[in-house]
Amino acid sequence: MTMLEDARLKEARGGEGTIAQMEQSGALLSGHFALSSGLHSDGYIQCALLLESPATAESVGRALAGLVDEAIGCGMAGAVVSPALGGIIIGHEVARALGARSLFAERSAGALALRRGFRLKPYERVLVVEDVVTTGLSTKEVIEVVKAEGADPIAVASVVNRSPGDGVDFGIPFVYLVRAVISNYDPAECPLCKKGVPLVKPGSRESGKKT
């Protein structure tokens, strides 16, 4: 695996310095990856490495909270909800910067749900925070979890937006620090699979078989 080139990344206003932090942490990877969405890709941003340093995580969280403040006002969110596992650290840091509670949703019987005694208040205004948005499916699941609790999802925030085209429409404001233009492939049509490039599932030591 090699480092993902800067040309494929663009910082949003307010996200200045984030790409440099990613480079320094080794979070930008180029290769052949199986994404949690089920798609394959020739690039991956491992936000766990970016957020490995507590000081960096705090800095990135403050920057993302600043974009939220511009979009909806920093005092608007009473709670932050993130999907486990990737969104937990950045969600906590954004919540810290906003002075909000930090909760996370995790899989139970295949569906995201609030567990561990987490509860949202009726009509509580909630910010949904992710590390990386690709298809937006897990983010939409979290939004539905928030609604099922009787709370009000008011915005989505992520470190990276790598969704294709014009991006995902969540029906609420969506802010991010870095826009990544990285190819995503259906496994049945993946050119890297056809070339026999070893498939890696990020976070795993194992390589997958050619699809």
N, C-alpha and C positions, 0 to 999 in steps of 0.2 A: 504494500500500500504506500502511496505517495501523498504529499500534501495537496489539498485542493487549492487551485489557483485563485487569487484575489479577484480576477476578472469576472468570476461568476457570482460575486457577492457585492452588495451595495448597502451602505448604512443609511438608515432613515435619519432624518433630522432629530437630534437628541440621542442618537445611537453612536455618535462619533467615538472611536477608540475601541469599539466592540470587536471588530475584525482583528485588530492588533492583539487584543486579549486572547482571541481564539487561536491565533497563530502561536503565541507564546505558550499556550497550554497544550498545544498539539491536538486541538479539537477538530481541525479541518482535515478530512481524509478523502483520498481518491482511490477507487478500486471497484469492487463488485459487491453490492450489499443487498441483503434482504431486509426491507423495512417492516416495521410493525403493522403498516397498512396492508401488507401483502404484496406490495409492488417491489420491483428491483430498481437499483439506482447505481450510477457510476460515481456518486459522491455521497459523503455522509458527514454530518456535523455532530460530534460526540460532546453534547453539552455537559455531560458528567465530568469531563476533563476540564472544561471551562470553569465549572463551578466547584472544582475540587478544592481550590483555595477559598477559605471563608472570606478573606478580604475582597477577592475578586467577585465572589457571589454577592456580597453586600453591595459592591459597586455596580454590578449589572442590575441588581434588584432596584437600586435607587434610580438608575437611568430609565428602566422600564416603568417604574412608578411615576417618573416625571412625564412620560408620554401619556400615561393614564390621566394624570392631573390636567394636562392640556386638553385631553379629549372629553373628560366628564367631570373633572374636579376631584381633588385628592380626598375630600371629606365625604364623597358620595358612597364609597363602599364600606360596609360594615364587616364583610368577610371576604376572604379569597378562597376559592376552591380550585384544586389542581388534580389532574389524574396521576395516580401512582403508575410507574415509579418516577418517570422522568421529570414530572412537573413539581415534585415535592419541594426540592431545595429552592428553586427560583420562586415558587409560590410563597414560601415562607419569607424569603427576603423582600419580595414585593409587599407582602402584608406588613412586615416590619416597617418598611419605608412609609406606608400609608397609615400606620397605626390601626390596622385591622386584624381580625382573627385569621388564622391560617388553618384550613382544613384540607383533606385530600380524599378523593374517591378511589376505590380499588375494586378489582374484579371479584364478584361473588356469583357463582353459577354462571359465569360467562358474561355477566353484565356489570357495569360500573355501579357502585353504590357507596353511600356513606356508612362506615362501620366504626368500631372502636368508641362508640358513644358520641360521635360527631352528630350535631344537629344544627339546622339553620332555623332562624326565627321566621315566623310568618311575615311576608312582605320585606324581609331583610334584603338590602341591596348587595349583590354579590358580583365580584370580579372573578372571571375564569382565567387562570394563568397556566400556560403551557411552556415547555422548553422549545419544541419545534412543532410547527403545524405543516402537515403535508396534505393529506386529503381532508383533514378537519373532522373526521368521523369521531375520534375519541373526544374532541372538544365539544362536538354537538351532543355526545352522550352526557358529558358533564353538565351542559346547559339543561338537558332534560332532567337530570338528577336534581339540579337546583330548583327547577320549576315544580317537580314532584314534592319537594319539601315545602312548597308554598312561598318560596323566596323569589326574588326578582333579579335575574341575570342582566347586568347593565352594560358589560363590555367584555371583550376577550383581549388578552395581552400575551405575547410570546416573545422569546428571545429571537427566534428565527421564523420567518415565513418562507417556506419553500414550496408552497402550493403552486400548481401550474396555472398558466393563463393569467386571468385577472384576479385570481385568488378565490378564497372561499368566502361566501356570503353567509354570515352567521345571523343576520337580521338585527345585529347590535354592533356598535363600534368595535373595530379590530385594530390594535396598534402592535407594532413590533419594532425591534432594534435593527435587524438585518434582513434584507430581501435576498434570497438565494435562488439563482436560476440554475437548477440542477435537473438533469434528465431523470424521469421516472418511467419504468417500463412494466407492462403486464408480463408476468413470468413466461407466458406462452409465446411472447414476441420479443423477449429480451435479447438484444444483439450480443451481450456479454456472455449469456448462456450458450448461444450458438457458437461463440468463439472458444468455449471451454474455459473461460476465466473462472477460477475458484470463487465460489459464493460464500460470503461471510455474513453471519448474523451478528450485528454490532452488540457488544456486551457478552458475546459468547466466544470461547476459545476454539470452537469447532467450526469448520467450513462445511457448507452444505454441498450436496451432490448437484451436478449439472442438471438444470431443469429443462 
